[in-house]
Amino acid sequence: MDDLDRRILSILRRDARTPYTEIADRVGTSEGTVRNRVDRMTDEGVIERFTVTTRTGNVKAMIEISVEMNVDTAAVGERMVDWDEVDFVWQVSGEDDIVLVVDAVDTRAVNELISQAREMDEVKSTKTRLILDERLG
């Protein structure tokens, strides 16, 4: 991945619907080059998915999870990624092992996710932070 790929990705991160012609103008190359690079990055798994961010009035939160020693953290995260309200599952360093970024209809739904996580044998503890405001960086 080179500087041009990074600049293309930066634009797509802000708005995945940006037309390739506009991206090409902004990065100083042709539309075909942008299209080929996006296709290549998608094929190589650099771009995993194109997604939509909404402002639905839902409750967004980060659920920080610590697991027991000698647990396959990736396997635990793979089970959690299938939960409907989960947008992201991050394996992290530090006091906690996994962070779920969730988008739920209300605090009751967030609490149900916390309970679901705590019911897993591998989970030692959870901490939850409600996201009060969100800005695209």
Buried (B, 14 or more C-beta within 10 A) or exposed (E): EEEBBEBBBEBBEEEEEBEBEBBBEBBEBEBEBBBEBBEEBEEEEEBEEEEEEEEEEBBBBBBBBBBEEEBEBEEBBEEBEEBEBBEEBEEEEEEBBBBBBBBBEEEEBBBBBBEBBEEBEBBBEBEBEEEEEEEEE
